[in-house]
């Protein structure tokens, strides 16, 4: 997360490619010359309703464009101003992507990050947000991860995280104590998933220290089972995700770990020029650590396979994770963004004995380094099929003075850094990105992109013009492989500067337009209600039976009446940063289009689209 972590690897590249850079500068000069009541008696009647929905059982490419040579400089041009039309025939010339900042929502959560001026590295990462309907009343509730004073309060029993119950009409009330979701300490990431397939989502929260697994008891309360189920990790854990990695119908748990630093004796880096006498140490000064993988055992328990699967010797500095079937074959893959180190792409397989094995193929896949061949300070991950070629692509947020990275999925687990071609490189150079998500915010059938920004520390004293708080960014998909920057047109929230961190997607007001919730440092979270002028015509809730109940890993394809493919989505685990989004899928095709749902079990269903509807699809029904 520091300049030093990625500038040093650039030096040899600049020497070797000196002539190419001169050529790029010359071409750029030429181009420039030419341009609320919280119920303490929650709805116990919801559990039978959930079980009626589906009783769980445990049975069982388009050719990509040629890769650009680094010697061929690309000057990013503004997107076309021509009126665009989606494949569904919707005129988008007047469509907007604005958001209303819903300030009076009842959320008064304030995170404690204990910024004392020592610039300890854990002061900068902030927390996340989890979207969950924990009481199954049809309204989306929110969980926020909190911090505390370090190290004095690490062993305190006072809750630092908070759960807010949605009472309807997007009004929330703090229900932490009555829900018994009590997590203390310096907390980080949140994963939401129904690990025991009982119809009620459970919660995992990571921390600088002991993590926490909270089982949803189905009556509006939780019970912590971290030690009983053996899923703790005493190291510094960041993002986490529930996913069915071995396709047995039960959710597993992947925990990302960052680096080796002690809250009791943290590494400090002095700088006499700094007002406090310190600056944040670069990640290169710390040792990396391995992540953790726990397999669900089918009975509501977990087994730690970190050693046996080969993960324990893969040392990284992980901050983000997404679990997705990038090649549409066999098991899903696990992608981890590392800070100042090559990113990981784990391919899963079984050995002769049936044991799960992870092979790290990031370098050979092209998704470990930037297109120029250096490791970036990577934080958040967005995953989606932005070019509608049927393959899930990756957008990674990076450090200040370095661009974010868009990896296009070429198929067969091969990726290409095409950031410069998309209009995303330039606008991301002078911001520091964290949570990021792909979503079709304007309902035109193409994924747009949101990014939360903010620096790791206040460096305004150094005279280099580095801002502390930063504007978030919204990029609209131009349908031609490029994105246009819509930030300044998108509402009041986007005009202000924040220390943005976690981001999650949700439809809070049931209008089938995708909303946002963003966590911050030094500010309360923000709920942004989508005000786009073109509405989504349907949303889809997946309920697995042979597959995991959450439907994670399910692929959904929408095809128009005349045959063209309109949209492809996969119910993915992880993404963003420290956060967990609503799992409902959103689409905007015309009536008569067909929807194909392919479940992790291998079964599939073909459905007809019903416009302006919220639908639930139960596997096999």
N, C-alpha and C positions, 0 to 999 in steps of 0.2 A: 504494500500500500504506500510505498514511498518512491520518490523519483529515482533513488539509487538502485532500487530493486530491478529496474528494467533499462536504465540508460547505459550501464556498463556493457551489457551484451550487445548494444548497438554499435559500439566503437569499431570492432573489426568489420562489421557489415558496411559501415560508412566508408572505411578505407577501401575495401574491395570494390564497392560500387560508386566510387567518387565520380567517375565520368557520367554514370547514369543519373546521379543527383543533379549534376550541372545541367544535363539535358532537360531534366524535369523542371528546374528553375527557369530555364530559358523559355520553355513552352508555356509555363505559367504566366510569365511576363507578357508573352504574346496574347494569351487568352485574356489577361486583365486589361490589356489595352483595348480589347474589343467589347467587356461587360459591366307517566312513566310508572308504574308499580311493579316491583320485583316479587314474584310469587315465591314464598318460602315453602309452598306446597305444590311443587311442579306437577305437570300433567302425567300422572302415572297411567292414565288410560291410553296413552300413546303407544305403549309397548305392544299390546295386542294388534293395534292397527298396523304397526310396522311388520309384524310377523305375517299378517294376512297378505301384505304386499308381495312377499316372496319367501317361502321356506327354503333355507339354505341347505344344499347337499354338497358333499365333497367328491362326487364322481368327476369322474373325469370331464418399367419406369422410363418416366420420360427421359430421353437422352439429354444430359446437361450441356450447357454452353461450354465452349472450349476455355480452358484456364488461361487467363491473361499472363503473359510473361512480365516479370517485374521490371524488365527493361522498357516496357511500353507504358509510359506515364499516362494516367487517366486524369483529365481535368473534369471535375464534377460540374455538370450543367444543371440549371434549375429544371424541375419537372415541367412537362408539357402543360400549357394552359388550355388545351383543347378540352371540350366537354367529354367526360368519360362515361362509359356505359358498362355495367357489369354484365356477366354472362347471363344473368337472370332477366336482362332487359330493363333494369331500373335506371332512370336518368339521374345521375349523381351531380349534375352541374350546380345544384343549390344545396346539396347535402352539407351538413356541418358536423363538427366533432366536439362541440362544447360541453363543459361540465359545470354543474352548479355545486359550489362548495357548501355542503350542508353543515353549517356551524352549530346550530342549536339542536343537536342530536342527543344530548345528555351524557356524552362521553367526556369525562374530566380526568382521564388517565394522564399521569405525568411520570415519565421514566427518570430514574436516578442513575446517572452515569459517572458520578463522583469525579468530575473533572477538576483536579487540584493544581494543575499547572506542571505536574511532573511529566506529563505527556506519556503516561504508561499506555502501551499499545492496546490494551483491552478497553481503554476509555473511549475508543473511536468507533467500535463496530456497531453499537446500538442494538436495537431489538427488532422483533418481527411481529406479525399479526397472523392469526389463524381464523378462518371463517368456518363456522360450525352451527348446525341447528341441533343443539345438544338436548333439547327437550321435545323435539319433533312436533312443534306447533306450527310449522310452515314458515317461520320467520328466521332469518339468518342472524345468529349471534356472533360475537367477536371476542377473541382472546388476545391480550397483549402481554408480551414478555417484558419484565421490568429489571432494573438493576438495583444496586445498593452501594453503600460505602464499602470500599475494599481496603484492607481485609477485615475490618472490625465486625462487619455485619454479615459476613459470609455464612456464619453458623447460626444466625438468628432464625427464629421460627416465624417471624413476621412475613406475611405474603408480599412478594414484590410483583408478581404477575396478577392480572385481573381478567375476569370474564364479565362481559356485558350482555345482558339478555335484551333482545329486540322485542319490545312490547307492541309492535305494530306501528305503521306509518313512519318507519325508520327512526324510532325513538328508543333510546337505550337506557338501561339502569344497571348499576354495578351489582352483580350477584355473586361475587367471589366467595363470601362467607357462607351463604346458604347453599351454594353449589358444592362446597367443600373441595373446589379445585385450588388447593393451597400449595403454592410453590414459592419457596423463599430463595434467596441468593441472587447472584449476578447472572440473570438468565439471558438467553440468546434466541435460538430458533424454535419454531413450533411446527409440528406435523399433526395432521388430523386424519384419522382413518379408523374403520371398524375392524380391528385386528381379530376379533373373535366371532365375527359374522352374526351378531345378535340383533342387528338393526339399529344400533346406537353407536355413533362415532366416539372414539376414544382419542386421547391427546398425549403427545410426547413433547416435552420441553427440554431443550439443551441448556447448558450453563457453563460458566467458568468454575468447574467443580462438578458436584453431583447433579446428574440429570434426573428427570422425573417422568414416569409413565402413569397416566391417570385413566382408570377404567370407568367408563360411563355405566352406571348401574340401572339406567332406564327409568329412574324416578326423578330426574333432574339433579342428581348428585353424582359425584365422582369419588372414587377411592384410589389412593396411590398404591401401586403394586410393583414399584421399581425393583426393590430388593427381592421380593418374592419371585419375580419372573426373571431375575438375573440380567436386566437390560441397562444397568448403570454404566457410566464411564467417568472416572474421576478426572480425566484430562479436560482440556478446553475444547468443548464441542460447540459447533456453530449451527449450520443447517442440518436438517434431518428429513427423512421421507419414509412413509409407509408405501410399500409396493409388493406385488407378488412376483418376486424375481425368479422363482423356480416353477411357476405356473401350476401350483398344486391346489389353488383355490383359497389359500390363506395368505393374509398379508404378512410380509416380512418387514424388517426395520433397518434402514441404513442411516448411520450416524457419521456426519462429517466432523473431523477434528482439525484444528487450526495449527497451532505450533506450541512448542514447549516454553512456557513462561510461568513463573510462580506469582500468584497474587500476594504472597507473603514476602517475597524478595524479588520484585520485578526488575527486569533489565531497564536501566535508565541511561539515556544518552544526553550528555551536557552540550549546551551551545551557549556560549557567553553572549552572543548577539541577541538571543531570544529574550523577551521581557521577563520570562520566568527562569531563565538559565538552562532550560531543557528543550529538546525537540524530540519528536517521536522516533524511536529506533526503527530502521528499515527491517523488513522481514528477513533479509539476508543474514542478519545477526543472530537469528534463532534457528534451532534445530526443528526439522519437520517431524510430524508424527503420522501414524497410520490411522485410517478410518476404522469403523466397526460395522459388522454385518451380523444381524440376528435373524435366524429363520423361524417363522411361525411353525409350530409343530402340529397344528390341526386340532389341538385341544385347548387352545387359549394360552399356550405357553410359548416360549422361545428358546432356541439353542444358539449359542455363540459359535459361529463358524469362521471367525476372523482368521484364525491360524490355519485351519484345514483348507480354506479356499484360496489361500495365497495372498490375502489382503494385508496381513500383518507386516510384510516386508516392503510394502509400497508406501514410502514416506513422502507425504506432501504437506501443503499448507492450505488446507481446503476451507472454502467459504460458501460455495454454492453447490447444489446438486440437482440433477434431473434424471429420472429413470424412465426410459422410453425405448420402444422397439424401432430403432433408427433404420434397420435394414429389412424390417417386416419378415424376419425369419427367426424361428426358434425363440429363445429367451430374450427378454429386453436387455438393453445395454444401460450402463450407469456412467454418467458423465459428471465429473467433479471439476470445478474451477479452483485453481490454486493461485495463491498470492506470490508472484515473483518466481514461480516454478512452472514447468510444463504442466498443462492441464491433463487430467486422466480421462481416458475412455476405456471402460472395462467391458470386455466381451465375455459373456457367461456361457459355460458349457458343462457337460458332465463327463467325468472320467469313466473308465471301465467298471468301476465299482458303484457308479451312480452318484458319486460325490460331486457337489457343485464346485467348479473351478473358475477363477477370475483371471483372465489374461489382459494385461494393460497394453492397449494398442494405440494410444494417443498419438505417438509420433508418426507411425505409419499411416494413420487415418488422415492426417493433416489438420486435426483439430486440437493439437497440443500447444502450438506456437502461432504467432502471427504469420501472415503471408511473407513477411520479411525475415522470418526465421528466428525470432527472439521470444522468450517467455515474457508474458505481460502480468501486471498486477491485477488479476481477475477476481471479480467479486460476484455479481449477480448473473443469472442465466434466464433468458427467455427462450422458449422452444415452440415452434409452430411452422406450418407450411406456408410461408409468406408468399411464395411464387406459384403455389397451387400445382406442383408437379407430382404430388402424392408422397413426398418425402419430408420428414420433419427437419427443419433447419435450426440453427443455434445463434442467438445473439448474446454476447458476453460483455458486461460492463467492466471498464478498466480505470486506471489512475489518471490524474490530472496531467496534461501535456502529452497524453497518448490517446489515440482514438479507441473507441469501443470496437468490437470485432463481430462481423456477421459471417458465419460459416455456412455456406450453401451445401446442403447434402447432395452429393453426386450419385448416391447409391452404393451398395456393397461396402458400407462403412468407410466411405471416402468423402472428405470435406474440402472445400476451397474457401479461403478468405477472400471474399468479394466486397469488403467494406467500401473501398474507394469507388466502386462502380454504382453504389446504391444511394449516395447522398447522405450517408450516415457518418462518414469519417470526419469531415470538417467540423460539423456542429458539436461533436463529442470531444474535441481536443482540449477545450478549455473548461471542462467540467470533470467531476469525479463521480462515476456512476455506481449505484448499488442495486436496489431491486429493479427488475425490468420484466415486462410481460408483453406477449403478443396477444392481441384480441381484435375482433372486428368491431371497433367502437362505432363506426358509422353505418354498419349493416349493409355494406355493399358487396359482401362476399369475399373480401380480402383482408388479411390480418394487418392491423396497424400496430404501433409500438409505443409503449410508455416507459419512461426511465425516471427514477428518483435519484437526485444528485445532492452532493454535499461533501465538503472536505473532511479529512480525518482529524485535522487540528487547525487552529487559527494561525495561519502563516502570513497574515496581512502585513506583518512587521518587516518581512524580508525584502520589500521593495520590488518584488517580481510580479506583482499584480495578481497574486493567487487569492481568490475570494474564499471566504469561509462558508457562509450559507450560499446556496446556488438555486437557480430556477430548475424546476422539473422540466421534462421535455416530452412532447407528443409529436410523433411522426405518422403521417397518413400514407398509406400504401397507394402508390400511383399506378399500379397494375402493369407497369412496364419494367419491373425489376428495380425501381427506385422508390425512395420515400421523400415526401415533402414535409418541411418543418411547420407544424401547425400550432406551435406552443403559444405564440402571442395571440392567437385567435380563440383559445380554448377556455377562457374564463378567468375569474379573479384569482383563484389559487395559483394559476400559472404565471401571474404577474409578480408574485412574491418570491422571496429567497428562503430556503429551508436547509436543514441538515437531514435530507431524506435518507431513509434506510429501507425498511421492509415494504413490500407492495403485494396486495392480493386483489383478485377479481371476484365480483359478486353482483347479483341482481337484487339489491336490497328492496326496491320498490315494486317488484313484480311486473315491470313493463317490457321485459325481454330485451332491454338495452343494458350492456355490460357496464357496471359501475366500478369504482376503485376505492380502496382504502389504503392509506399510506401512513406508515409510522415514521416518527422523527426523533432526533435528539433535540433537547432544549425546547420542544414545542409539543402540544397535544397532537394526537393523530388526526388525520383529515379524511372525511368521507366525501367523495366526489360523485355526484349523481349525473349520469349520462343524459344529456339533453339533445342528442343528435336528432335531426329532422327526419331521418329514415329509420323506421323501427325494425327490430328483428321480428320475424314472423313466427318464430317458434324457439322454444328451449327444450332440452332433452335431459331427463334424469335417468341414469342407468342403474339397474338393480341386477346384480349377478346372482345366479343360483349355483350352477356348477363352477363358475368363475367366482372370484372374490366378490362379496356383496357390493362393494363400492364401484365395481366395474373398472377399476384401474387397469390400464393396458388395453382397453377396448378401443378399436378403431371404428370411426364413423365416417362414411362417405355419402355425400349428397350428389345425385345426378339429375339433371334436368330432363324434361319430357323428351327432348330431341336428342338426348344422349350425352352432351358435354358434361364433364365433371365440374361441379360448382364449388365444392368445399370438402376438405378432408381434415378431420381432427382426431387426436388420440387423447384419451383420458390419461394424463401423465401424472406421475408423482414428483414432488419437489417443485422446481423452477423458482424464479424470483430470487429472493434473498431472505433467509430466516423466516419464511412465511408459507402459508398454505391457503390456496384459493378455494372458492366454491367449485365443486366438480361438475356442475350442470354445463352442458354443451349448448352453444347458441348458433343458430343458422338463419339465413335470410333468402331462401330460394322461393320460387313461385309455387302455387298450388299445382299438384300433379307430379311434382318432382318425387323421385324415389330416394329413400334413405336406407343404406345398407349398414347394419351393425355387425361387426365381427368381434366376437368375444375372445378373451385369452384362452378359453377352453378349445377354441377352433370352430365352435358353432357360429352360425350367422342367421340374421333375420333381415327381411326386406319389408319396409314399411312405406306407406304413402304419407306425404307431408300434409298436415292440417295447419293452415295459416293461423297466425295470431293465437297460438296455443302454448301451454306448458304441458309437455307429455312425459310420461314415465314408461320406459321400456324395460320389461322384466325378461331376463334371458330365458328363451324357450317358450315364451307365451305370446 
